[in-house]
Amino acid sequence: MPIVAQSTETTDWVSRFADEVIEESERRAPGKPVVVASGLSPSGPIHLGNLREVMTPHLVADEIRRRGRQVRHLISWDDYDRYRKVPQGIAGVDDSWAEHIGKPLTSVPAPQGSPHPNWAEHFKAAMTESLAQLGVEFDGISQTAQYTSGVYREQILHAMKHRGDIDAILAQYRTKKAPKKPQQQKPLDEAELEAEEGSGAASEDDGSSGSAGYFPYKPYCGNCEKDLTTVTSYDDDTTELSYTCTACGFAETVRLSEFNRGKLVWKVDWPMRWAYEGVVFEPSGVDHSSPGSSFQVGGQIVPIFGGEQPIGPMYAFVGISGMAKMSSSRGGVPTPADALKIMEPQLLRWLYARRRPNQSFKIAFDQEIQRLYDEWDKLAAKVADGTALPGDVAAHTRAVGTAAGELPKTARPLPYRTLASVADITAGHEDQALRILSELDPEQPLASLDEVRPRYDRAEAWINTHVPADQRTIVRDEPDVDLLKSLDEASQQSVRLLLDGLADHWSLDGLTHLVYGVPKVQAGFSADATPKELPPEIKTAQRSFFALLYHLLVGRDTGPRLPTLLLAVGQERVRTLLGE
């Protein structure tokens, strides 16, 4: 049964799972390395929902390593799955790829222009690179290599010998009405997706049943390479297997004890691997919570192979701010590589580490990323001064590094929203960006943009790729003469107060104090007065003053934070645009 982790004040969910996994591993295989596992299907872009399939066991494995124990994190690449359909929206792929439906993913050509030898390797490569950036240590296993080299031959023959027992287990679910399919997260064998859409008759996910009986093994055709085959006979003594292909009409008889061009059907393949690898911990998506799902059925089939079902949590949905539910069968869904273009690995690791697996969360590609970064920086400050809660400290520790050491980090992590504003305003001019950022803290000016990298590069990428053109900041070339002439006396006075204070307040903190202080001074209060000391109308006056400055500087009533904007525009140009 899956473990259910409850939150406590003194420990985090990762530590609790690590305790249980170590205990279970000692019971099953005392003295041997702990084995945790993930499964990924490179049938298309491997998205951020799939990443939870990896990050959950990674974090647990890393905690076990931190305790000085040996652990293996297996990632099974399900690259011997069938190519199910042509995904939409993938560059270099057109309708001609439909001719490959039914072939193993490793027998399908990669998208045009790809440097990789086949479809599976193309999508594996991007994920492998992202996992390296995230500090995920794993042992990758190609199921194509395992099957075609005969590694699973004994397991296949064993499954065929016990096909009656397997069929009896699967038969319990074939006649039941298929439950409503929950949101899918785990990258399953694509055949399972088709199988779970229907009910009643045996499906390719279960294996083939017909006049010749039930078989949990499906050959790929020796002529067209597709899995649209039907086993017509099998002899347990000689292991002679005959099949026909419904796609091309090809038929042949082979000795299964010598044949390596086929695979066990998914609901048998998965538990076989649990037993073969000795997997102790493997999470599964919410799609496995229903009766008849692969995880539940696998728990009944795995004893046939002499193994036990792994323990592990069901993990919840991962969403994207402002986007619909992700699907790995379509192109254009956000992947870990997409996220790592706009955020540092530490932030992405933190998003997965701070929430228990059964809690859903969102990854921000919109303005929300600025708030997330603010929250992350506040946590880092609390950890540094010792005021963070134990659970928060644990999540931060797991985010910034692994048992092998800390991940590369930004030397001077200036606020993400500030870096994004500077990148927006300077539009790629690094000399201008360096000038502005150096003025944020005149006492500790930047010597090089490298000091704020890679965070600066991530913020710049976010501005360039995820902020709509109509929300980008374009500073006026000339003063808005008409607006300046139309200002009433109070507005003119507020602009004059700002201009008079620019030289003495030309830093991020100084300008923040100045722009918030002008409306206070105009109303007869001290610029240092706190909100508790001020009447509510001061906030209204501040908003009006800010809107006026935005109109005079960028022609809109909103924009980047005013102190950052003023620094970016530069003191001389600010004075010109404000009519001095």
N, C-alpha and C positions, 0 to 999 in steps of 0.2 A: 504493500500500500504506500502511496506517496507520504512523505513526511510533511507535517504542517508546522511551520515555524511561527511562534508567537513572539511579539516584540517585548523586550524587557529594557530596563533602564541601564543595565550594566554590561550588556553584551549585544552584539549585532547578529543578524540572521546568518551571516557567513560562518561565524564561529560556531554557532549552534549546529549548523549542518555539518561542519567539519568534525565536530565531536561525534555525531551519529555515524558519519561515513567511516571514520577511523575504527569505531567500535564494530561496525558491521563488517568491515574488511578483515579485521582480526578474527572475527567469527568464521568468515568464509575461507580466507586464505592467510592464515597467520604467518607473519614474517615476510610476506611478499609485498611488492609495491601496491599502493592503492590505485585502482583503475576507475577513472571517471570518463564519461563519453558524451559526445555531441554528434549529431548527424546533419549534414548539409547537402542539399540537392542542387547542383549547378545547372538547373534547367533554365535559368534566366538570371537576372540581377539578384544577388543575395542581399536582401534588404535589412533594415534596422530591426524589424521584428525577428528575423532569423538570428540576428546578433545575440538576442537574449538566450537562444539555444546554446551559444558558445560562452557568453559571459557568466552565466550562472555556474556551470561546472568549473570555469576558469578561476573564478573568485574563490570557490571552495578548494580547488586544487592548490591554488597559491597559498591559502591559509595553511593547508597541510604541509606545504614545503617550508613555510615560515617556521613551522614547529620542528623542522629537521627531519621529516619523514620523506621517503621516496613516493612519488606519485606519477602516474601517467595520465595525461589528458588526451584521449583519442578523439580525433575528428574523422569520422567516416564520410568520405566524399561519395555520395550515391551517384557516381558518374556512369554506372552500368544500368541505371534506370532507362526506361524507354523515353524517347522524345515524343511528347504528348501532343503538342500543338505549336503553331508558330506564334510567338509572343508579338504583341503589337508595340510599335513605338521604339524598337531597337534599331539603332543606326547600322546600316550595312546588311539588313535582313529584309527580304521581300517574300512574296507569296511562293516563290520557287522552293523555299525551304520546306514546304508542305510535303514534298516527295520523300522527305526523310522521316516522316512521322512513323513511329514504331521501331526505329533503330536505337541502339544504345547511344547515350549522349556523347560518348567518345567517338562514335562513328559519324557524327553530324558535323559538317563543315562549320568552322567559326564564322562569325559575321565578317563581311568583306572588309579588308583592310586590317584585320586583326593579325598580330604577329604569332598567335598561338595556333597549334596544330588542329584543334577541334573545338567544338561548342563548349564542352565541359571545361577544358583547360582555360578557355577565354574567361569564363565567369569565376573559375577557381582563383585565377591569378589576381584579380582585383581584390577578392576577399582575403587572400593570403597576405597581400601587401598591407591591407588595413589592419589585420591582426598583428602584424609585425610592429606597426606604429603604436598599437594599443598595448604592446608588451605581453601578448598572449603566447605562451609556450605550449606547443602541442605536437603530437605525433599524428601526421596525416596518413590516412589509409585510403587508397583508391580501390573502390569495389570492382572496377574493371580489372585492375591488376590481380586482385584476390581471386576473382572467378576465372579469368582466362588463364591463369597460371596453375590452376588446379588446387589452390590452397584449401578450398572448401569441399574437395571431392568426397571425403569421408562423411561430412555433414550432409551433403546432397544425397548420397546413397542411403544414409540413415533415415533421412526424411522420407525418401521414396519407400523404404521398407516399412515405415510406420505411418504411411499415408492414410490408412484407415483410422488410426487414432487422431491424426490431425483433422481429418474430414469430420469426425464425430464432434470435435470441439467447435469447428467452424459452423457445423450444421445447426448448432444451438441458436445461431444468430441469423441464419439465412432466411428463415421464415418469419422473423419478427419485422415489424414495420420499422423502416430506418428512422432514427430520431432526427429531429431538426439539426442540421449541421451548424455547430457553433463557429464563431470567428476562428479562422485558421491562422496559426502562427508557425507551427513546426513544419519545416520543409520536408514533407513526406514524399515517399515514392509517388510519382505522378499517377500511377495506376490506382492508388488508393483514392485519389480525388474522384476518379471516375466511378470507382466501386461504391463509394459512399453516397453517390447521387441517386442510386437505385436501391431496391430491396428485393427479396425473394430469391431469385435464381443465383447460382454461384457466379462469381465474377472473376475477372482476371486478377483481382487483388487476392482472392482466396485460392486461385488455381483453377484448373479446368476440370469439369465434370461432364461426363457424357456416357455413351454406351460402353466405353472401355474402362470406366471408373474414374476416380478422382486422382489427380496428380498435382503435387505442390511445386512442380518444377516446370519452367517454360523455356524451351530452346529459342534462340534467335535463328532465323532461317539461314541455311547455308548458301542460299542463292541471292536473296534480296536483303538479308541482314535484319529483317523486321521480326517483331515478336508476335505477329498475327498467325501463330502456329497452334495446332491442336495435337496433343499426344494421343496416338491411336492405340498403342500397346506398350507394355513394359514387362520384362521378365526379371524377377528378383534374382534368380540364380545366375543368369548370364549378364545381367544389366543391359540387355539389348532394349533399346528404346526406338520406337518408330513415331514419326510425326509428319504432318502435312501442313503446308502453308496456305492459308486462305487468300493471301495477297497475290502470290505469283503461281500457286499450284505445285510448287516444288515439294518433293517428299523424299525422305531418306530414313535409313535405319542405322543407328550408331550404338556403340557400347558406352554407356554413361560412365563407366569406370575409366574411360579414356577420353571423354568428351568434355570440352571446356567452353562451349559457346552457348551459354544459357545461365539462368539464375533461378533461385528459389523465389516464389511469389512473396510480396512484401510482408504479409502477416506471418509468414514462416521465416523469412530472411532475418527480420529484426531480432526475434528471440534466439535464433541460431547464433547470431553474432554476440548477443549478451553472454551466452554460454561459452562460446569459443574464446572471447576476449576476457572473460571473467569480470564483466562490468559491475561495479558496486553502486555507482551513482550516475543517473542520467535523468535530466529534467524532461518534461514533455509539455506540449502546448495544451491549451484548453480544449482543443478538438479531441483530446484523448480521454475526456472525462465521461463520455457516454458509453453505454454498454455496446459491445461489438467493435469498439475502436481498437486500433492496432496495439496500443499499450495494454489495454485490458485483456484482449485475446492473447497477446504475447505472453502475459503472465501465466496463462494456462498451457501454452505450448512449450515454453522454455524447459519445463522438467523433462520433456521428451528428449532433449539434447543434453540432459544432465546438469542443467544450470538453474539459477534462481533469477527472478525478476529484479532489476535494480531498484533501489530506493531513490526517491527524488521528487521534487515538487512539480505540480502543475504550474506553469508560468502564464501570466496574464498578458493582455494585449499591449503593444507599444504603438502609440500614435504619433502623428506629426502635426504640429501646430498649423492650423489652417488647411489641412489636406484630408482627404477621405481615407478610409481603411486601405492599408497597403496590401498588395498582392504580388507575389514573386513571379506570377505567370505573365505579368505585363511589364513592358518597358517603362522607363520614366519614374519608377518608384525610388524614393531616397534610399541610398545604400550607405554602409559605413564610410566608404570613400567620399561620398557627397558630404556627409557630416564632418569628416575630418578636414575638408577644405575650408570650413567656416568656424571650426572650434578645435581647440587643442585636445589631444588624446585624454588628458587628465579630466577635462570636463565631461567628455563622453563616458569615460569609465565611471565617474561619479554618479551619473544619471542612472546607471545600471546597479551600482553598488548601494546606493542609499535607499532603494525601495526593495521590500521583500518581493520574491518572485511572483507571489499571488496578487501583487498590487500593480495596476496598470499605471502608465505614465506617458508623457508626451515629450518628444524631442523637437525643439524649436528651430524652425528655419525662417521665422518671421521676426518681428520686433521683440518678441518674447525672449530671444536669445540674449538681449542686453540685460534683462532682468535676471535671467539665470546666471549670467556672469557676475552680476552684482552680488547675488546670493553666494556664489562660489567664493568670491573675494572676501566677503564678510566672514565666511566660515574659516577661510585660511587665516584671517586675522585673529579669530577667536582661538583657533588651534595654537597659533603662535604665542598668544598671551595666556594660554591655559584656562580659558573660560568656556570652551566648548564642551558639550555633553559627551559622555563616553561613546555613545552610538555614532554621533556625528564625527568624533575623532577617528573612529574605526573606518567609517566610509571615506573620510578624507585620506587616511593612510593608504587604503586600498586603491584610491584613485591616482595618487601621485607616484606610485611605484609598485613593484612586485617583490617577491622574495629575492630576485636577482639584483635589485637596486632601483633607484629612482629613475623615472622617465626623464628625457631631456625637457627642460622647462625654460620659460621666458625669464631672463635675468631681472628685468624690471617690469613686472606685470601691471602696467597702467590700466585704468578702467577700460573695458572693451568698448563701451559706448563712446568714450572719448576718442579712442583710436579709430573707431568707425566714422565718427564725425570728421576727424582730420583727414582720413582717407577719402571721404566723400567730397570734402571741400577742395582738397588739393588735386584730386583727379589724376593720381599717378605721379605727380611731381615730388620725388623723394626729398629734394633739397628744401622744398617748402614745408613738407611734413616734418622734417628734422627741425627746422626753425621753430615751428609752432610747438612741437613737443618739448623742445629745449626751454621754451618760455613757461611751460606749465609749472616748473619748480626752478626758478632762477638760481637757487642756492645749490642745486644738484642738476645742472643741465646735462642733457644727453650728449654723448660724444659721437654716437652712431645709431642708426635705426636698428642695427643688430641687437642692441640692448633690449629692444621691445619686440624682437622676433622670437618665436614664430607668431605670437599673438597678433602683432600688427598685420601680418600677412593674412591671417584668418579673418580679421575684421575687414580688411580691404576686399577680400574675396566675397565676403557676405554682402558688402555694399554693392559690389559690381554684379553680383549674380542673383541676389534675392530682394533687393530694394527696387520697386518699380521706378521707371524713369520720372514719373510725375511726382515722386517723393524725394528725388535727389535734390541736393542743395546747389543752387547756382547763384553766386554772389553778383549783385548788380554791377554793371560796368560804370554807370553814371548815377549821380544822386537823383532821387525822385523829387524833382523841383516842385511839381504841383502839390505833392503831399506835404512837403516841408512848408510851403507857403500857406497851406490850409490849417496848419496846427494852431490850436488855441493857446492861450498864455500858459496854462498849466502844463500842456504837453511840451511846449518850448522849454519851460523851466526844467522839466524832467530830463530832456535831452542835454541841456546845458550842465546839469549836475553830473550826468554821466561823463560828458566830455572833460569836465574839470577834474574828475577823479581818475581818468584813465592812466596817466603817467605814474601815479603813486600806487596804483592797484594792478599793475600789469603782470599778473600771474593767475593761475587757475583759481586759487583760493581767494586772492585779492579781488578779482573780477566777480567772483560769486558773491562776496560780501558787498561789492559795489552795486551790482544790478538789483539785488534784493533790498539794498538799503535805500536807494533813491526814493521809492514811494513812501518809505517810513519817514525820511527826512522832510519830504514835501508835506507830510501830514503833521509835522511838528514833533516827531519822535526821534529817538536816537537810532542811528543806523545799526547799533548793536542790540536793539530791543528784541526780546524773544517773542514768539507767537503768543504766549500767554499774556504778555504785557500789551498786546495790540488789539484793537477792535477788529471785528470780522471784515469790515470794508477794506482793510489794508490788502487782504488777499485779492480782492477784486481789482484794486488799483494796481497791484503787481502784475496781474494777468493782462490788464489793459496796456501797461507800460511794455511788457514783453512783446505783445502783439504789434505794437507800434515799431519797436526795434526790428522785429522780423520783417515787417513791411519795408522799412527803410533800407535794410541790408540785403534781403533775399527776395522781396516781392511777394511774400506769403505771410500768413498769420501764425505759422508754426515752423519749426526747424530743429536743428541740433541744439543742445543746451547752450544758452547764450554765452556763458563764459568761454566755452570751447570755440564757439563761432567767432567771437570777438578776437580771440587769439589767432584763429585761422585767417581771418580777414587781414589782420595786421593793424597796428595802431594808426599809421598814416592814412590807410584807406578807410578805416572806420571813421576817422575825423572828416574825411571828404564826403563819405556817404551820409553822414549825419549833419551835413550842411555847414561845417566850420570853415 
